Amino acid sequence: MGNFRRLMVFSGTTNEPLAEEICKELREDHKEDVELGKVNIAKFSNENISVQFLETVREADVFVVQSLYPRPNESLVELMLLCDALRSASAWRITAVIPHYSYARSDKKDKPRISIAARLIADVLITAGANRFLLMTLHSEQVRGFFNVPTDHLQSTKRICAEIKKMAENGEIDLSNTVALFDLGQDKRRGNFSENLGIDYAVINKHRLKDTEVDIKGDVVGDVKDKDVIMFDDEISSGTSMKAIVKKLTEQHKVRSVRAVFTHGLFAGNAVKYIEEMPLEQVITTNTVHVPKEKLIDKIKVISVAPDFAEAINRIHHGQSIGESGLFD
């Protein structure tokens, strides 16, 4: 099935390198004639943001790439203005490509008188002009239900597992002695990762007391003694959860080694410092969030998910199934 409309890709300011990679993948692997579109994003002296597209988008199938980190509040307003400008300029369809969706952890009313921000932001972006969303590894599956327009929720599982298998082939990891470690709430992802890698898993129950304070409830469920442990989570922010878990694994359970895998590497606050100081072999993350050079220490490995987004964009543009590609698994 084809699409006679022009495929156009634009980027906000938070992750232009990923947008460039996506365009390169579209050209080389999918034979799409697409370059990253030209848009002027400026900030006035009063800190108001101005957005202007520098080429026509009339009747085009437009994809706007914008991670909502760093500067999540500013990044959100920027994406709203991009969508609104595209709608005013008569774009045929506007797909907001959000590799990292900030506020996704605010997905339930677990305290009185609070906002469910994940749902609110989805509504705001739809009001601004987004007709469709392309996301990756939300904090919880229920966030997907907050979007009242077509939404594709990609998973990083296969990309990350392929990298781990490659490392195993190179002798960097011994999968025969490896156990995957998950937080108690990650039921579906637990099965996806452990089955793909063919390894056992263990479970730990962490309870967040404050933004930077975590309590590990009870003991680790599963055999991890003398094992190489790979802990999986959707994102690393300040690194306090990882610090507490690594401490428990190394001091109480005498594991042989620990690696950590996160789809979204925010590395806020002292996260990089913790990684340097901890008895941690490596942190593997993806480029859903741009990691600046000053944070790319030897222990941090970044793998690209540009091929996954390019595949999804190509399938959306041509009206093909994304489910058949395995990007939802």
QUIWOBEL-V663638 format. One record per pair of residues at least 24 apart in sequence whose C-alpha atoms are under 7 Angstrom apart, sorted by sequence separation. I is the first residue (numbers start at 1). J is the second residue. D is the distance in whole Angstrom. If there is no record, write none. Layout:
I|J|D, I|J|D
This chain:
122|146|7, 175|199|7, 257|281|7, 259|283|6, 260|284|6, 261|285|6, 264|288|6, 265|289|6, 118|143|7, 122|147|6, 264|289|6, 8|34|6, 10|36|6, 212|238|7, 214|240|7, 236|262|6, 7|34|7, 9|36|5, 10|37|5, 119|146|5, 213|240|7, 214|241|6, 228|255|6, 235|262|5, 9|37|6, 10|38|7, 212|240|6, 225|253|5, 226|254|6, 227|255|5, 228|256|5, 229|257|6, 230|258|6, 231|259|6, 232|260|6, 233|261|6, 234|262|5, 235|263|6, 236|264|6, 237|265|7, 8|37|7, 49|78|7, 62|91|7, 224|253|7, 225|254|5, 226|255|4, 227|256|5, 228|257|5, 229|258|5, 230|259|5, 231|260|5, 232|261|5, 233|262|5, 234|263|5, 235|264|4, 236|265|5, 237|266|5, 238|267|6, 51|81|6, 61|91|7, 72|102|6, 225|255|5, 226|256|5, 227|257|7, 228|258|6, 229|259|6, 230|260|5, 231|261|6, 232|262|6, 234|264|6, 235|265|6, 236|266|6, 237|267|5, 238|268|5, 51|82|6, 58|89|6, 59|90|6, 60|91|5, 61|92|6, 62|93|6, 63|94|6, 64|95|6, 65|96|6, 66|97|6, 67|98|5, 224|255|6, 230|261|7, 236|267|6, 237|268|5, 238|269|5, 243|274|7, 57|89|6, 58|90|5, 59|91|5, 60|92|5, 61|93|5, 62|94|5, 63|95|5, 64|96|5, 65|97|5, 66|98|5, 67|99|5, 68|100|6, 238|270|6, 239|271|5, 57|90|7, 58|91|5, 59|92|4, 60|93|7, 61|94|7, 62|95|6, 63|96|6, 64|97|6, 65|98|6, 67|100|5, 68|101|6, 69|102|7, 238|271|5, 57|91|5, 58|92|7, 63|97|6, 67|101|7, 68|102|5, 96|130|6, 104|138|7, 105|139|6, 95|130|6, 104|139|6, 161|196|7, 239|274|7, 94|130|5, 95|131|6, 96|132|6, 97|133|6, 98|134|6, 99|135|5, 100|136|7, 107|143|6, 157|193|6, 161|197|6, 94|131|5, 95|132|5, 96|133|5, 97|134|5, 98|135|5, 99|136|5, 101|138|7, 93|131|6, 94|132|6, 95|133|5, 96|134|6, 97|135|6, 95|134|7, 104|143|7, 87|129|6, 84|128|5, 80|125|6, 83|128|6, 84|129|5, 179|224|7, 19|65|6, 83|129|5, 83|130|6, 80|128|5, 179|227|7, 181|229|7, 178|227|6, 179|228|6, 180|229|6, 181|230|6, 182|231|6, 177|227|6, 178|228|5, 179|229|5, 180|230|5, 181|231|4, 182|232|6, 15|66|6, 177|228|6, 178|229|6, 179|230|6, 180|231|6, 181|232|6, 182|233|7, 8|60|7, 14|66|6, 15|67|6, 7|60|6, 8|61|6, 9|62|6, 10|63|6, 11|64|5, 12|65|6, 14|67|6, 5|59|7, 6|60|5, 7|61|5, 8|62|5, 9|63|5, 10|64|5, 11|65|5, 12|66|5, 5|60|6, 6|61|6, 7|62|6, 8|63|6, 9|64|6, 10|65|6, 11|66|6, 14|69|7, 5|61|6, 14|70|7, 12|79|7, 139|234|6, 137|234|7, 156|263|7, 100|264|7, 155|327|6, 157|329|7, 154|327|5, 155|328|5, 154|328|5, 155|329|6, 153|328|7, 100|288|6, 99|288|5, 100|289|7, 69|289|7, 67|288|7, 67|289|6, 18|287|7, 15|289|7, 15|290|6, 25|307|6, 22|306|5, 26|310|6, 21|306|6, 22|307|7, 25|310|6, 22|309|7, 18|306|6, 22|310|5, 3|317|7, 3|318|5, 2|318|5, 1|318|6, 1|319|6
